[in-house]
Amino acid sequence: MKRLVIITVAALTALSACGGAESDEMEMGMDDQLTPIEVELVLPDQAEINEEVLFESHVTQGDDLVEDANEVVYEVWQEGQKDSSEMIEATDQDGNNYMLTHVFEEEGRYHVQTHVTARGLHRMPIAEIQIGSVESSAEGGEEPHEQSDNSEHHHHHAEIEIEMTKEEDGVTFFIEVNGEELTDGIVTIEMWQNEDDKHIWLDTSEEGEGRYKLPVDDEYSGEYEAVIHIERKHDSLHEHINKTITF
């Protein structure tokens, strides 16, 4: 009888240990869903016609290097010609760095956007490149930058006003901070639809006078819950505003 009791206790202990391991794995999975992936898009500011240009996307999640991205695709279009953009899948990978070598055959200002899907998350940072000597008609260009929700910051509890305008090629956000137009801001849109666990992270580009443009793909339609992340490095501004966005 004593032998049976010992075996039963041992079995229960083993089951408890397995249950604890499964619980730990589930908790780690939940943490992964809550931690956004970050994508640093790297490319030169300028290049020449028929020159080989290297695009790089460095993908991380917290302190983890993401080497298992499901998809990394580069979208390239000349300024004002988003409807005729070209989608090109990354051809090379070195750890968490996903690369593509591209050749531009015409002068002009081009937009490069990388579409990265990894671990149930999606990010679409965008940058610009000047090919040849043609000057851009845009007021300034968005410099590639790396964003991190893990960086230290101070909350100023600023008063934020946001107006959204839906346009054919995207959504424009007019943002005021404490009654003044937001300049030099980093505005990122985190959005999801219904009960979908997949959160999409989209970077905007500053257009001046407090306006930030979010290009829109045809894949987005309907109503999305969103968090608008507003940052500014020189005064440590960091605010989160909840909005509903309809495409």
DRENKE-698702 format. One record per residue (C-alpha): residue number from 0; residue in one letter; x, y, z. Coordinates in Angstrom, 1 decimal. Example, Ala and Ser with C-alpha at 12.3 -4.5 7.8 and 13.67 -1.06 7.14 Angstrom:
<atoms>
ATOM; nr; rest; px; py; pz
ATOM; 0; a; 12.3; -4.5; 7.8
ATOM; 1; s; 13.7; -1.1; 7.1
</atoms>
This chain:
<atoms>
ATOM; nr; rest; px; py; pz
ATOM; 0; m; 0.0; 0.0; 0.0
ATOM; 1; k; 2.8; 2.4; 0.9
ATOM; 2; r; 4.4; 1.6; -2.5
ATOM; 3; l; 1.2; 2.7; -4.3
ATOM; 4; v; 1.1; 6.0; -2.4
ATOM; 5; i; 4.7; 6.8; -3.2
ATOM; 6; i; 4.1; 6.1; -6.9
ATOM; 7; t; 1.0; 8.2; -6.9
ATOM; 8; v; 2.7; 11.2; -5.3
ATOM; 9; a; 5.6; 11.0; -7.7
ATOM; 10; a; 3.2; 10.9; -10.6
ATOM; 11; l; 1.3; 13.9; -9.3
ATOM; 12; t; 4.5; 15.8; -8.8
ATOM; 13; a; 5.6; 15.0; -12.4
ATOM; 14; l; 2.2; 16.2; -13.7
ATOM; 15; s; 2.5; 19.4; -11.6
ATOM; 16; a; 6.0; 20.0; -13.1
ATOM; 17; c; 4.6; 19.5; -16.6
ATOM; 18; g; 1.8; 21.8; -15.9
ATOM; 19; g; 4.1; 24.5; -14.6
ATOM; 20; a; 6.3; 24.2; -17.7
ATOM; 21; e; 3.3; 24.5; -19.9
ATOM; 22; s; 2.1; 27.6; -17.9
ATOM; 23; d; 5.6; 29.1; -18.3
ATOM; 24; e; 5.5; 28.5; -22.1
ATOM; 25; m; 2.0; 30.1; -22.3
ATOM; 26; e; 3.2; 33.1; -20.3
ATOM; 27; m; 6.2; 33.5; -22.6
ATOM; 28; g; 3.9; 33.3; -25.6
ATOM; 29; m; 1.7; 36.1; -24.2
ATOM; 30; d; 4.7; 38.2; -23.5
ATOM; 31; d; 5.8; 37.8; -27.1
ATOM; 32; q; 2.4; 39.0; -28.3
ATOM; 33; l; 2.6; 42.1; -26.0
ATOM; 34; t; 6.1; 43.1; -27.1
ATOM; 35; p; 6.1; 44.7; -30.6
ATOM; 36; i; 8.7; 43.8; -33.2
ATOM; 37; e; 10.9; 46.7; -34.2
ATOM; 38; v; 12.2; 47.2; -37.7
ATOM; 39; e; 15.1; 49.5; -38.5
ATOM; 40; l; 15.0; 50.2; -42.2
ATOM; 41; v; 18.5; 51.2; -43.5
ATOM; 42; l; 19.3; 52.6; -47.0
ATOM; 43; p; 21.3; 55.5; -48.3
ATOM; 44; d; 19.8; 59.0; -48.7
ATOM; 45; q; 21.0; 59.2; -52.3
ATOM; 46; a; 22.3; 57.0; -55.2
ATOM; 47; e; 22.9; 57.2; -58.9
ATOM; 48; i; 21.0; 55.7; -61.8
ATOM; 49; n; 21.9; 52.0; -62.4
ATOM; 50; e; 23.8; 51.9; -59.1
ATOM; 51; e; 23.3; 48.8; -56.9
ATOM; 52; v; 21.5; 50.0; -53.7
ATOM; 53; l; 21.3; 47.8; -50.6
ATOM; 54; f; 18.1; 47.8; -48.5
ATOM; 55; e; 18.4; 46.4; -45.0
ATOM; 56; s; 15.8; 45.6; -42.4
ATOM; 57; h; 17.1; 44.8; -38.9
ATOM; 58; v; 14.3; 43.1; -37.0
ATOM; 59; t; 14.2; 42.8; -33.2
ATOM; 60; q; 11.6; 42.1; -30.4
ATOM; 61; g; 12.7; 43.5; -27.1
ATOM; 62; d; 16.2; 42.2; -26.6
ATOM; 63; d; 15.6; 39.3; -29.0
ATOM; 64; l; 17.0; 39.2; -32.5
ATOM; 65; v; 14.2; 38.1; -34.8
ATOM; 66; e; 15.7; 35.5; -37.2
ATOM; 67; d; 12.5; 33.7; -38.0
ATOM; 68; a; 10.5; 36.4; -39.8
ATOM; 69; n; 7.6; 35.0; -41.9
ATOM; 70; e; 7.9; 37.6; -44.6
ATOM; 71; v; 10.0; 40.6; -45.5
ATOM; 72; v; 8.9; 42.5; -48.7
ATOM; 73; y; 10.2; 45.8; -49.9
ATOM; 74; e; 7.7; 48.1; -51.7
ATOM; 75; v; 9.3; 50.7; -53.9
ATOM; 76; w; 7.6; 53.6; -55.7
ATOM; 77; q; 8.5; 57.0; -57.3
ATOM; 78; e; 7.1; 60.0; -55.5
ATOM; 79; g; 3.4; 60.6; -56.6
ATOM; 80; q; 3.1; 57.1; -58.2
ATOM; 81; k; 2.1; 54.9; -55.2
ATOM; 82; d; -0.5; 53.1; -57.4
ATOM; 83; s; 2.3; 51.7; -59.6
ATOM; 84; s; 4.6; 50.5; -56.7
ATOM; 85; e; 6.7; 47.4; -57.0
ATOM; 86; m; 6.7; 44.7; -54.4
ATOM; 87; i; 10.0; 42.8; -54.1
ATOM; 88; e; 10.8; 40.1; -51.5
ATOM; 89; a; 14.1; 40.2; -49.6
ATOM; 90; t; 16.6; 38.0; -51.2
ATOM; 91; d; 19.3; 37.6; -48.5
ATOM; 92; q; 19.3; 37.1; -44.8
ATOM; 93; d; 22.1; 37.4; -42.2
ATOM; 94; g; 20.7; 36.6; -38.8
ATOM; 95; n; 18.0; 39.2; -38.0
ATOM; 96; n; 19.1; 41.4; -41.0
ATOM; 97; y; 16.9; 40.9; -44.2
ATOM; 98; m; 18.4; 42.4; -47.4
ATOM; 99; l; 17.7; 43.3; -50.9
ATOM; 100; t; 19.9; 44.8; -53.6
ATOM; 101; h; 17.9; 47.1; -56.0
ATOM; 102; v; 18.8; 49.1; -59.1
ATOM; 103; f; 16.9; 52.3; -60.0
ATOM; 104; e; 16.7; 53.1; -63.7
ATOM; 105; e; 15.2; 56.6; -63.6
ATOM; 106; e; 16.0; 59.8; -61.7
ATOM; 107; g; 13.6; 61.0; -59.0
ATOM; 108; r; 12.6; 60.8; -55.4
ATOM; 109; y; 11.6; 57.3; -54.3
ATOM; 110; h; 9.8; 55.9; -51.3
ATOM; 111; v; 10.9; 52.5; -49.9
ATOM; 112; q; 8.7; 50.7; -47.4
ATOM; 113; t; 9.5; 47.4; -45.9
ATOM; 114; h; 6.6; 45.0; -45.0
ATOM; 115; v; 7.7; 42.7; -42.2
ATOM; 116; t; 5.6; 40.0; -40.7
ATOM; 117; a; 7.0; 38.0; -37.8
ATOM; 118; r; 5.7; 36.3; -34.7
ATOM; 119; g; 2.1; 37.3; -35.4
ATOM; 120; l; 3.1; 41.0; -35.7
ATOM; 121; h; 3.5; 43.4; -38.6
ATOM; 122; r; 5.5; 46.5; -39.1
ATOM; 123; m; 5.9; 48.8; -42.2
ATOM; 124; p; 8.5; 51.5; -41.7
ATOM; 125; i; 9.2; 53.8; -44.6
ATOM; 126; a; 12.1; 55.8; -45.9
ATOM; 127; e; 13.1; 57.9; -48.9
ATOM; 128; i; 16.0; 58.0; -51.4
ATOM; 129; q; 17.0; 60.5; -54.0
ATOM; 130; i; 18.2; 59.0; -57.3
ATOM; 131; g; 20.2; 61.3; -59.5
ATOM; 132; s; 20.1; 65.1; -59.3
ATOM; 133; v; 16.3; 65.7; -59.3
ATOM; 134; e; 15.2; 67.5; -56.2
ATOM; 135; s; 12.2; 66.3; -54.3
ATOM; 136; s; 9.1; 68.4; -54.3
ATOM; 137; a; 8.3; 67.3; -50.8
ATOM; 138; e; 9.1; 69.5; -47.8
ATOM; 139; g; 11.9; 67.5; -46.3
ATOM; 140; g; 12.1; 63.7; -46.1
ATOM; 141; e; 11.7; 61.2; -43.4
ATOM; 142; e; 15.1; 59.9; -42.3
ATOM; 143; p; 15.4; 56.2; -41.4
ATOM; 144; h; 15.2; 55.8; -37.7
ATOM; 145; e; 15.0; 53.1; -35.1
ATOM; 146; q; 12.2; 53.3; -32.6
ATOM; 147; s; 12.1; 51.5; -29.3
ATOM; 148; d; 9.4; 51.3; -26.8
ATOM; 149; n; 12.0; 50.1; -24.3
ATOM; 150; s; 13.9; 53.4; -24.2
ATOM; 151; e; 13.7; 55.6; -21.1
ATOM; 152; h; 11.3; 58.5; -21.3
ATOM; 153; h; 9.4; 60.9; -19.1
ATOM; 154; h; 5.7; 61.5; -19.4
ATOM; 155; h; 4.8; 65.1; -19.7
ATOM; 156; h; 1.0; 64.4; -19.7
ATOM; 157; a; 0.8; 66.8; -22.6
ATOM; 158; e; -2.6; 68.0; -23.9
ATOM; 159; i; -2.9; 66.3; -27.3
ATOM; 160; e; -5.4; 67.2; -30.1
ATOM; 161; i; -5.6; 64.9; -33.2
ATOM; 162; e; -7.7; 65.4; -36.3
ATOM; 163; m; -7.8; 62.6; -38.9
ATOM; 164; t; -8.5; 63.2; -42.6
ATOM; 165; k; -9.1; 60.2; -44.9
ATOM; 166; e; -7.6; 60.7; -48.4
ATOM; 167; e; -7.3; 58.5; -51.5
ATOM; 168; d; -3.6; 57.6; -50.8
ATOM; 169; g; -3.8; 57.4; -47.0
ATOM; 170; v; -4.7; 59.0; -43.7
ATOM; 171; t; -3.4; 62.4; -42.5
ATOM; 172; f; -3.1; 63.1; -38.8
ATOM; 173; f; -3.0; 66.8; -37.8
ATOM; 174; i; -1.5; 66.8; -34.3
ATOM; 175; e; -1.2; 69.6; -31.7
ATOM; 176; v; 0.7; 69.4; -28.4
ATOM; 177; n; -0.3; 71.9; -25.8
ATOM; 178; g; -1.9; 74.1; -28.5
ATOM; 179; e; 1.1; 74.0; -30.8
ATOM; 180; e; 1.6; 72.0; -34.0
ATOM; 181; l; 3.8; 69.0; -33.5
ATOM; 182; t; 7.2; 69.2; -35.2
ATOM; 183; d; 10.0; 66.7; -35.3
ATOM; 184; g; 7.7; 64.0; -34.0
ATOM; 185; i; 7.8; 60.2; -34.4
ATOM; 186; v; 4.2; 59.1; -34.9
ATOM; 187; t; 3.5; 55.4; -35.0
ATOM; 188; i; 0.1; 53.8; -35.5
ATOM; 189; e; -0.6; 50.5; -33.6
ATOM; 190; m; -3.9; 49.0; -34.8
ATOM; 191; w; -5.9; 45.8; -34.8
ATOM; 192; q; -9.3; 44.7; -35.9
ATOM; 193; n; -12.1; 43.1; -33.8
ATOM; 194; e; -10.8; 40.2; -31.7
ATOM; 195; d; -7.7; 39.7; -33.9
ATOM; 196; d; -4.6; 39.2; -31.7
ATOM; 197; k; -2.4; 40.5; -34.6
ATOM; 198; h; -1.3; 44.1; -34.0
ATOM; 199; i; -0.1; 46.0; -37.0
ATOM; 200; w; 2.5; 48.8; -36.5
ATOM; 201; l; 2.7; 51.5; -39.2
ATOM; 202; d; 5.1; 54.4; -39.3
ATOM; 203; t; 3.9; 57.9; -40.6
ATOM; 204; s; 6.0; 60.5; -42.3
ATOM; 205; e; 6.0; 64.1; -41.3
ATOM; 206; e; 4.7; 66.5; -43.9
ATOM; 207; g; 5.1; 69.8; -41.9
ATOM; 208; e; 2.7; 72.1; -40.1
ATOM; 209; g; 1.7; 69.4; -37.6
ATOM; 210; r; 0.7; 66.9; -40.3
ATOM; 211; y; 1.8; 63.2; -40.4
ATOM; 212; k; 0.9; 61.0; -43.3
ATOM; 213; l; 0.1; 57.3; -43.1
ATOM; 214; p; 0.1; 55.6; -46.5
ATOM; 215; v; -2.7; 53.0; -46.9
ATOM; 216; d; -2.6; 49.6; -48.6
ATOM; 217; d; -5.7; 48.1; -50.2
ATOM; 218; e; -5.4; 45.2; -47.6
ATOM; 219; y; -6.8; 47.5; -44.9
ATOM; 220; s; -10.5; 48.0; -44.9
ATOM; 221; g; -13.2; 48.6; -42.3
ATOM; 222; e; -12.9; 49.9; -38.7
ATOM; 223; y; -9.7; 49.4; -36.7
ATOM; 224; e; -9.0; 50.1; -33.0
ATOM; 225; a; -5.8; 52.0; -32.8
ATOM; 226; v; -3.2; 53.5; -30.4
ATOM; 227; i; -1.4; 56.5; -31.8
ATOM; 228; h; 2.1; 56.6; -30.3
ATOM; 229; i; 3.6; 60.1; -30.3
ATOM; 230; e; 7.3; 60.6; -29.5
ATOM; 231; r; 9.8; 63.4; -29.7
ATOM; 232; k; 13.4; 62.9; -28.8
ATOM; 233; h; 14.6; 66.4; -27.8
ATOM; 234; d; 12.1; 66.9; -25.1
ATOM; 235; s; 11.3; 63.3; -24.2
ATOM; 236; l; 7.7; 63.6; -25.2
ATOM; 237; h; 6.0; 60.2; -25.2
ATOM; 238; e; 2.2; 59.9; -25.3
ATOM; 239; h; -0.4; 57.3; -26.4
ATOM; 240; i; -3.8; 58.2; -27.7
ATOM; 241; n; -6.6; 55.8; -28.4
ATOM; 242; k; -8.6; 56.3; -31.6
ATOM; 243; t; -10.8; 54.4; -34.0
ATOM; 244; i; -9.6; 54.5; -37.7
ATOM; 245; t; -11.9; 53.7; -40.6
ATOM; 246; f; -10.5; 52.8; -44.0
</atoms>
